[in-house]
Amino acid sequence: MCFVYSAEVGAALACWLVPTAMAQPKDTTPLVLVCTGSGVAPLRAFVQARVHRARVGQSKIAPTLVFFGCRRKAGDFLYQREWEELVRDPVALVGDVSTRQGPGGQLLKGGFIPAFSRDGDTKDYVQHRVAAHAVRVWNMLEAGAAVYVAGSSASMPQDVRDTLSQVVEACGRMSRDDAGVYLRRMEANGRYVVEAW
């Protein structure tokens, strides 16, 4: 990015496009979005598109549960003001009441849950926030939620998957093998998508 910022007018820049694996889900599909700073853009776009369609009356939207991770709240919290506005919006992350039925008929809870890995005495990553909200995540999954994970290709995608497997195992009262089958079935049906680089 520094090169682009400091490049002179007329300088040649090399770039390429890589097709995405992330297709826009139906507005009536609940979403669990997990991202770090480098993966926030495509998931933010999903939320923006849904909110726009809801505001112009084109669609009712299901709840969206966003887990966002970065190092520090001060300086690293990308789109902080926008996320805070979306949290206060009565529909944006909460979704339309007619689309919020989870298992057993309870209302699903959307929202925005940040993790700041360097602000506390212990590291707090997105997978820790997913684990802390296991029942909410499980209810979303059982209501047909799609899960999108985006960001660094280091350990985050596997850590999130391991945590989701533990959530499915504990909340779904399944064996570890059955939880793995559950997640693989979600992948096969396009309900579990990872885009990491």
Backbone as CSV, one residue per row, in Angstrom:
resi,resn,N_x,N_y,N_z,CA_x,CA_y,CA_z,C_x,C_y,C_z
1,MET,0.819,-1.187,0.000,0.000,0.000,0.000,0.867,1.256,0.000
2,CYS,1.999,1.226,0.693,2.873,2.402,0.720,3.345,2.752,-0.675
3,PHE,3.627,1.751,-1.506,4.078,2.022,-2.864,3.005,2.770,-3.636
4,VAL,1.762,2.321,-3.530,0.672,2.974,-4.248,0.524,4.411,-3.770
5,TYR,0.589,4.607,-2.473,0.431,5.939,-1.903,1.525,6.885,-2.386
6,SER,2.749,6.375,-2.478,3.873,7.239,-2.837,4.188,7.247,-4.333
7,ALA,3.463,6.458,-5.131,3.733,6.400,-6.577,3.421,7.741,-7.237
8,GLU,4.204,8.060,-8.228,3.988,9.295,-8.976,2.883,9.080,-10.001
9,VAL,2.228,10.165,-10.376,1.185,10.098,-11.396,1.793,9.516,-12.672
10,GLY,1.130,8.525,-13.251,1.608,7.884,-14.478,2.469,6.655,-14.244
11,ALA,2.795,6.359,-12.983,3.607,5.174,-12.685,2.799,3.914,-13.022
12,ALA,3.486,2.886,-13.495,2.834,1.614,-13.826,2.727,0.762,-12.553
13,LEU,1.562,0.174,-12.346,1.331,-0.692,-11.198,0.914,-2.067,-11.692
14,ALA,1.470,-3.103,-11.113,1.077,-4.472,-11.463,0.006,-4.931,-10.483
15,CYS,-1.053,-5.523,-10.999,-2.097,-6.059,-10.142,-2.801,-7.194,-10.863
16,TRP,-3.579,-7.962,-10.136,-4.335,-9.052,-10.726,-5.599,-9.264,-9.919
17,LEU,-6.570,-9.876,-10.532,-7.829,-10.184,-9.871,-7.908,-11.677,-9.631
18,VAL,-8.394,-12.047,-8.490,-8.566,-13.447,-8.148,-10.058,-13.665,-7.903
19,PRO,-10.671,-14.611,-8.606,-12.107,-14.841,-8.386,-12.382,-15.250,-6.947
20,THR,-13.508,-14.827,-6.435,-13.873,-15.129,-5.057,-14.708,-16.404,-4.964
21,ALA,-14.624,-17.044,-3.836,-15.459,-18.211,-3.555,-16.717,-17.780,-2.808
22,MET,-16.818,-16.490,-2.516,-17.900,-15.983,-1.689,-19.048,-15.440,-2.532
23,ALA,-20.049,-16.252,-2.729,-21.243,-15.801,-3.437,-22.177,-15.133,-2.435
24,GLN,-22.841,-14.071,-2.873,-23.779,-13.359,-1.998,-24.905,-14.297,-1.582
25,PRO,-25.088,-14.515,-0.290,-26.163,-15.407,0.174,-27.530,-14.740,0.038
26,LYS,-28.581,-15.545,0.070,-29.939,-14.999,0.059,-30.148,-14.155,1.313
27,ASP,-30.943,-13.109,1.172,-31.195,-12.223,2.307,-31.906,-12.928,3.452
28,THR,-32.653,-13.979,3.151,-33.392,-14.704,4.188,-32.536,-15.752,4.889
29,THR,-31.285,-15.884,4.491,-30.358,-16.813,5.135,-29.654,-16.111,6.289
30,PRO,-29.769,-16.611,7.508,-28.987,-16.028,8.605,-27.495,-16.184,8.295
31,LEU,-26.706,-15.243,8.775,-25.266,-15.271,8.511,-24.466,-15.237,9.799
32,VAL,-23.393,-16.021,9.818,-22.359,-15.915,10.841,-21.095,-15.558,10.083
33,LEU,-20.609,-14.336,10.295,-19.447,-13.824,9.582,-18.284,-13.706,10.556
34,VAL,-17.143,-14.297,10.190,-15.963,-14.280,11.053,-14.808,-13.730,10.238
35,CYS,-14.236,-12.611,10.702,-13.146,-12.020,9.915,-12.135,-11.318,10.804
36,THR,-10.953,-11.212,10.245,-9.920,-10.363,10.824,-9.846,-9.125,9.936
37,GLY,-8.975,-8.205,10.275,-8.890,-6.957,9.524,-8.709,-7.140,8.033
38,SER,-7.867,-8.078,7.639,-7.606,-8.282,6.212,-8.777,-8.921,5.490
39,GLY,-9.758,-9.435,6.209,-10.902,-10.076,5.569,-12.215,-9.347,5.762
40,VAL,-12.156,-8.158,6.341,-13.389,-7.451,6.663,-14.118,-6.935,5.421
41,ALA,-13.423,-6.581,4.356,-14.061,-5.930,3.202,-15.175,-6.759,2.562
42,PRO,-14.951,-8.025,2.196,-16.043,-8.752,1.552,-17.230,-9.011,2.472
43,LEU,-16.971,-9.212,3.743,-18.062,-9.486,4.673,-18.837,-8.211,4.989
44,ARG,-18.136,-7.107,5.069,-18.792,-5.805,5.226,-19.693,-5.537,4.024
45,ALA,-19.231,-5.906,2.840,-20.037,-5.711,1.623,-21.326,-6.532,1.678
46,PHE,-21.260,-7.765,2.200,-22.477,-8.576,2.368,-23.496,-7.826,3.226
47,VAL,-23.016,-7.316,4.361,-23.902,-6.618,5.296,-24.468,-5.361,4.640
48,GLN,-23.609,-4.565,3.992,-24.065,-3.335,3.346,-25.131,-3.617,2.301
49,ALA,-24.930,-4.638,1.484,-25.888,-4.957,0.423,-27.234,-5.355,1.020
50,ARG,-27.211,-6.175,2.051,-28.463,-6.595,2.694,-29.194,-5.409,3.309
51,VAL,-28.453,-4.576,4.006,-29.063,-3.418,4.663,-29.676,-2.488,3.611
52,HIS,-28.963,-2.270,2.528,-29.499,-1.417,1.455,-30.814,-1.978,0.926
53,ARG,-30.839,-3.267,0.614,-32.067,-3.860,0.074,-33.216,-3.782,1.082
54,ALA,-32.913,-3.932,2.364,-33.966,-3.823,3.383,-34.489,-2.394,3.469
55,ARG,-33.598,-1.422,3.397,-34.000,-0.016,3.534,-34.844,0.473,2.358
56,VAL,-34.602,-0.067,1.178,-35.412,0.353,0.017,-36.615,-0.558,-0.176
57,GLY,-36.851,-1.442,0.778,-38.036,-2.279,0.751,-37.998,-3.434,-0.226
58,GLN,-36.803,-3.799,-0.712,-36.686,-4.907,-1.662,-36.695,-6.266,-0.983
59,SER,-36.324,-6.298,0.275,-36.133,-7.602,0.896,-36.266,-7.527,2.410
60,LYS,-36.706,-8.633,3.000,-36.613,-8.828,4.439,-35.312,-9.576,4.662
61,ILE,-34.591,-9.194,5.688,-33.293,-9.834,5.908,-33.275,-10.608,7.219
62,ALA,-32.534,-11.698,7.188,-32.336,-12.536,8.369,-31.230,-11.928,9.229
63,PRO,-31.096,-12.374,10.467,-30.059,-11.843,11.345,-28.646,-12.153,10.852
64,THR,-27.744,-11.271,11.217,-26.330,-11.415,10.882,-25.527,-11.274,12.168
65,LEU,-24.673,-12.243,12.430,-23.811,-12.236,13.601,-22.374,-12.107,13.105
66,VAL,-21.731,-10.987,13.431,-20.388,-10.676,12.933,-19.384,-10.780,14.072
67,PHE,-18.334,-11.561,13.837,-17.185,-11.620,14.744,-16.015,-10.975,14.004
68,PHE,-15.514,-9.873,14.543,-14.421,-9.135,13.900,-13.232,-9.082,14.843
69,GLY,-12.055,-9.411,14.340,-10.867,-9.386,15.172,-9.766,-8.517,14.615
70,CYS,-9.100,-7.809,15.509,-7.914,-7.030,15.153,-7.038,-6.917,16.400
71,ARG,-5.893,-6.312,16.249,-4.971,-6.238,17.394,-5.467,-5.301,18.489
72,ARG,-5.705,-4.026,18.119,-6.075,-3.031,19.133,-7.290,-2.232,18.678
73,LYS,-8.142,-1.909,19.651,-9.322,-1.103,19.324,-8.893,0.258,18.791
74,ALA,-7.905,0.852,19.431,-7.401,2.151,18.981,-6.416,1.926,17.833
75,GLY,-6.796,2.330,16.656,-5.892,2.267,15.516,-6.102,1.109,14.565
76,ASP,-6.683,0.004,15.019,-6.852,-1.170,14.155,-8.314,-1.523,13.873
77,PHE,-9.236,-0.877,14.530,-10.656,-1.212,14.432,-11.221,-0.614,13.140
78,LEU,-11.096,-1.374,12.054,-11.533,-0.900,10.746,-13.041,-0.703,10.703
79,TYR,-13.458,0.444,10.174,-14.879,0.797,10.014,-15.612,0.853,11.344
80,GLN,-14.911,1.236,12.396,-15.504,1.245,13.734,-16.811,2.025,13.779
81,ARG,-16.803,3.257,13.254,-18.014,4.079,13.314,-19.166,3.418,12.570
82,GLU,-18.866,2.821,11.409,-19.909,2.143,10.630,-20.486,0.943,11.385
83,TRP,-19.618,0.129,11.991,-20.109,-1.022,12.755,-20.975,-0.561,13.926
84,GLU,-20.544,0.500,14.606,-21.317,1.006,15.739,-22.689,1.502,15.298
85,GLU,-22.762,2.139,14.135,-24.053,2.581,13.593,-24.931,1.377,13.239
86,LEU,-24.334,0.340,12.657,-25.104,-0.849,12.297,-25.648,-1.554,13.537
87,VAL,-24.889,-1.535,14.625,-25.345,-2.163,15.871,-26.576,-1.427,16.402
88,ARG,-26.612,-0.112,16.244,-27.760,0.677,16.729,-28.956,0.625,15.786
89,ASP,-28.742,0.219,14.535,-29.828,0.150,13.557,-30.793,-0.958,13.972
90,PRO,-32.108,-0.704,13.960,-33.057,-1.717,14.437,-33.195,-2.945,13.535
91,VAL,-32.657,-2.902,12.305,-32.796,-4.035,11.392,-31.456,-4.588,10.915
92,ALA,-30.447,-3.741,10.754,-29.211,-4.101,10.045,-28.631,-5.457,10.407
93,LEU,-28.316,-5.688,11.664,-27.733,-6.967,12.077,-28.770,-7.874,12.736
94,VAL,-29.819,-7.268,13.246,-30.873,-8.018,13.926,-31.744,-8.758,12.926
95,GLY,-31.988,-8.138,11.784,-32.839,-8.748,10.777,-34.314,-8.477,11.035
96,ASP,-35.122,-8.814,10.076,-36.566,-8.642,10.176,-37.143,-9.728,11.084
97,VAL,-38.063,-9.350,11.952,-38.594,-10.298,12.932,-39.203,-11.535,12.275
98,SER,-39.769,-11.389,11.081,-40.411,-12.542,10.431,-39.400,-13.561,9.927
99,THR,-38.117,-13.213,9.901,-37.090,-14.144,9.414,-36.241,-14.708,10.557
100,ARG,-36.597,-14.439,11.810,-35.703,-14.752,12.921,-36.057,-15.997,13.708
101,GLN,-36.696,-16.939,13.128,-37.055,-18.137,13.884,-35.910,-19.141,13.908
102,GLY,-35.498,-19.507,15.082,-34.464,-20.512,15.253,-35.070,-21.820,15.715
103,PRO,-34.236,-22.785,16.084,-34.743,-24.060,16.585,-35.622,-23.826,17.813
104,GLY,-36.725,-24.505,17.866,-37.635,-24.349,18.989,-38.454,-23.078,18.932
105,GLY,-38.336,-22.320,17.836,-39.139,-21.116,17.663,-38.595,-19.868,18.332
106,GLN,-37.418,-19.940,18.966,-36.888,-18.742,19.609,-36.357,-17.774,18.561
107,LEU,-36.262,-16.509,18.949,-35.735,-15.499,18.033,-34.213,-15.598,17.991
108,LEU,-33.660,-15.505,16.802,-32.207,-15.519,16.638,-31.639,-14.157,17.010
109,LYS,-30.427,-14.147,17.509,-29.778,-12.902,17.901,-28.593,-12.626,16.993
110,GLY,-28.708,-11.566,16.200,-27.579,-11.103,15.408,-26.754,-10.147,16.249
111,GLY,-25.787,-9.492,15.618,-25.008,-8.501,16.345,-23.578,-8.423,15.859
112,PHE,-22.804,-7.618,16.541,-21.399,-7.396,16.208,-20.573,-7.655,17.452
113,ILE,-19.613,-8.580,17.337,-18.793,-8.974,18.485,-17.314,-8.830,18.106
114,PRO,-16.657,-7.797,18.638,-15.239,-7.607,18.316,-14.326,-8.383,19.265
115,ALA,-13.132,-8.668,18.769,-12.076,-9.281,19.583,-10.807,-8.471,19.340
116,PHE,-10.221,-7.968,20.409,-8.996,-7.173,20.301,-7.873,-7.959,20.960
117,SER,-7.022,-8.534,20.154,-6.060,-9.513,20.662,-4.959,-8.931,21.538
118,ARG,-4.683,-7.649,21.442,-3.574,-7.077,22.210,-4.016,-6.063,23.261
119,ASP,-5.302,-5.911,23.482,-5.765,-4.898,24.433,-5.871,-5.401,25.875
120,GLY,-5.846,-6.673,26.088,-5.986,-7.198,27.449,-4.738,-7.913,27.911
121,ASP,-4.856,-8.503,29.079,-3.734,-9.266,29.635,-3.522,-10.581,28.903
122,THR,-4.610,-11.128,28.324,-4.510,-12.355,27.545,-4.992,-12.068,26.126
123,LYS,-4.515,-12.837,25.183,-4.915,-12.633,23.794,-6.358,-13.094,23.596
124,ASP,-7.110,-12.261,22.892,-8.524,-12.515,22.643,-8.734,-12.505,21.131
125,TYR,-8.937,-13.690,20.557,-9.085,-13.822,19.115,-10.538,-14.103,18.746
126,VAL,-10.851,-14.026,17.459,-12.233,-14.255,17.020,-12.737,-15.628,17.453
127,GLN,-11.902,-16.649,17.418,-12.365,-17.980,17.817,-12.760,-18.015,19.300
128,HIS,-12.121,-17.186,20.121,-12.501,-17.110,21.527,-13.890,-16.486,21.670
129,ARG,-14.181,-15.483,20.858,-15.511,-14.848,20.888,-16.574,-15.824,20.378
130,VAL,-16.246,-16.601,19.332,-17.191,-17.607,18.828,-17.509,-18.602,19.941
131,ALA,-16.487,-19.067,20.645,-16.695,-20.026,21.740,-17.540,-19.421,22.859
132,ALA,-17.305,-18.141,23.154,-18.058,-17.486,24.221,-19.533,-17.308,23.866
133,HIS,-19.847,-17.327,22.588,-21.232,-17.168,22.112,-21.720,-18.450,21.439
134,ALA,-21.285,-19.576,21.976,-21.556,-20.877,21.356,-23.040,-21.141,21.133
135,VAL,-23.870,-20.852,22.101,-25.302,-21.143,21.960,-25.917,-20.287,20.862
136,ARG,-25.547,-19.002,20.800,-26.043,-18.135,19.727,-25.611,-18.669,18.367
137,VAL,-24.337,-19.050,18.264,-23.826,-19.573,16.992,-24.571,-20.852,16.622
138,TRP,-24.749,-21.749,17.577,-25.449,-23.012,17.306,-26.875,-22.754,16.838
139,ASN,-27.583,-21.836,17.497,-28.950,-21.524,17.084,-28.989,-20.993,15.651
140,MET,-28.013,-20.178,15.300,-27.938,-19.667,13.922,-27.694,-20.831,12.951
141,LEU,-26.756,-21.718,13.293,-26.458,-22.854,12.414,-27.689,-23.725,12.212
142,GLU,-28.378,-24.016,13.299,-29.557,-24.869,13.213,-30.713,-24.205,12.462
143,ALA,-30.686,-22.880,12.377,-31.704,-22.149,11.613,-31.298,-22.008,10.149
144,GLY,-30.190,-22.657,9.766,-29.764,-22.639,8.367,-28.748,-21.583,8.018
145,ALA,-28.079,-21.015,9.013,-27.103,-19.950,8.753,-25.972,-20.427,7.855
146,ALA,-25.488,-19.491,7.056,-24.263,-19.699,6.294,-23.130,-19.058,7.091
147,VAL,-21.974,-19.706,7.091,-20.800,-19.205,7.798,-19.759,-18.805,6.760
148,TYR,-19.265,-17.573,6.883,-18.200,-17.082,6.012,-17.039,-16.669,6.895
149,VAL,-15.846,-17.159,6.554,-14.631,-16.843,7.295,-13.669,-16.189,6.313
150,ALA,-13.160,-15.009,6.674,-12.263,-14.296,5.765,-11.153,-13.621,6.543
151,GLY,-9.955,-13.634,5.944,-8.818,-12.961,6.561,-7.522,-13.690,6.310
152,SER,-6.640,-13.580,7.254,-5.306,-14.154,7.154,-5.362,-15.673,7.005
153,SER,-4.484,-16.193,6.164,-4.448,-17.646,5.956,-3.528,-18.345,6.946
154,ALA,-3.035,-17.634,7.939,-2.168,-18.268,8.930,-2.988,-19.300,9.713
155,SER,-3.119,-19.154,10.993,-3.833,-20.168,11.785,-5.309,-19.845,12.002
156,MET,-5.737,-18.613,11.728,-7.107,-18.211,12.037,-8.174,-19.104,11.417
157,PRO,-8.149,-19.406,10.114,-9.225,-20.232,9.552,-9.354,-21.603,10.226
158,GLN,-8.235,-22.246,10.500,-8.291,-23.562,11.153,-8.730,-23.435,12.609
159,ASP,-8.286,-22.378,13.286,-8.703,-22.167,14.673,-10.213,-21.934,14.754
160,VAL,-10.746,-21.174,13.810,-12.194,-20.928,13.782,-12.930,-22.232,13.495
161,ARG,-12.428,-23.014,12.551,-13.078,-24.288,12.235,-13.075,-25.230,13.438
162,ASP,-11.936,-25.308,14.119,-11.853,-26.153,15.314,-12.859,-25.701,16.374
163,THR,-12.975,-24.388,16.540,-13.926,-23.854,17.511,-15.359,-24.155,17.091
164,LEU,-15.678,-23.982,15.810,-17.028,-24.311,15.335,-17.333,-25.786,15.535
165,SER,-16.345,-26.624,15.308,-16.542,-28.055,15.532,-16.871,-28.324,17.002
166,GLN,-16.173,-27.636,17.911,-16.442,-27.784,19.339,-17.836,-27.268,19.697
167,VAL,-18.256,-26.171,19.060,-19.597,-25.623,19.285,-20.652,-26.638,18.852
168,VAL,-20.471,-27.207,17.659,-21.421,-28.190,17.137,-21.442,-29.424,18.032
169,GLU,-20.268,-29.872,18.443,-20.170,-31.055,19.303,-20.888,-30.830,20.631
170,ALA,-20.614,-29.688,21.286,-21.188,-29.428,22.609,-22.677,-29.083,22.537
171,CYS,-23.024,-28.122,21.696,-24.414,-27.647,21.656,-25.332,-28.622,20.931
172,GLY,-24.785,-29.331,19.942,-25.586,-30.303,19.213,-25.554,-31.683,19.826
173,ARG,-24.789,-31.808,20.928,-24.640,-33.089,21.630,-24.250,-34.200,20.663
174,MET,-23.167,-33.937,19.934,-22.670,-34.878,18.926,-21.283,-35.360,19.307
175,SER,-20.884,-36.435,18.689,-19.493,-36.884,18.821,-18.616,-35.963,17.974
176,ARG,-17.318,-36.020,18.204,-16.387,-35.228,17.405,-16.498,-35.587,15.923
177,ASP,-16.631,-36.878,15.635,-16.768,-37.311,14.237,-18.044,-36.768,13.612
178,ASP,-19.154,-36.806,14.351,-20.421,-36.299,13.825,-20.374,-34.789,13.620
179,ALA,-19.679,-34.091,14.513,-19.523,-32.645,14.344,-18.730,-32.347,13.073
180,GLY,-17.712,-33.159,12.797,-16.944,-32.995,11.563,-17.806,-33.224,10.338
181,VAL,-18.667,-34.237,10.396,-19.591,-34.516,9.289,-20.542,-33.338,9.098
182,TYR,-21.037,-32.773,10.196,-21.955,-31.633,10.148,-21.304,-30.471,9.385
183,LEU,-20.049,-30.130,9.734,-19.350,-29.026,9.068,-19.043,-29.343,7.609
184,ARG,-18.662,-30.589,7.330,-18.390,-30.961,5.920,-19.663,-30.881,5.080
185,ARG,-20.787,-31.241,5.673,-22.067,-31.132,4.963,-22.387,-29.656,4.687
186,MET,-22.095,-28.794,5.661,-22.293,-27.357,5.445,-21.426,-26.874,4.281
187,GLU,-20.173,-27.314,4.245,-19.277,-26.940,3.135,-19.834,-27.406,1.804
188,ALA,-20.262,-28.648,1.751,-20.778,-29.222,0.501,-22.010,-28.477,0.009
189,ASN,-22.791,-27.922,0.945,-24.003,-27.187,0.585,-23.766,-25.690,0.419
190,GLY,-22.503,-25.269,0.440,-22.181,-23.853,0.268,-22.510,-23.002,1.478
191,ARG,-22.673,-23.624,2.632,-23.008,-22.888,3.847,-21.794,-22.634,4.749
192,TYR,-20.639,-23.126,4.352,-19.412,-22.864,5.103,-18.340,-22.526,4.079
193,VAL,-17.960,-21.247,4.039,-17.033,-20.780,3.002,-15.879,-20.048,3.677
194,VAL,-14.672,-20.399,3.287,-13.481,-19.744,3.804,-12.744,-19.104,2.651
195,GLU,-12.412,-17.837,2.825,-11.558,-17.163,1.852,-10.439,-16.494,2.644
196,ALA,-9.266,-17.088,2.550,-8.114,-16.600,3.319,-6.915,-16.454,2.390
197,TRP,-6.054,-15.520,2.699,-4.882,-15.267,1.865,-3.724,-14.824,2.722
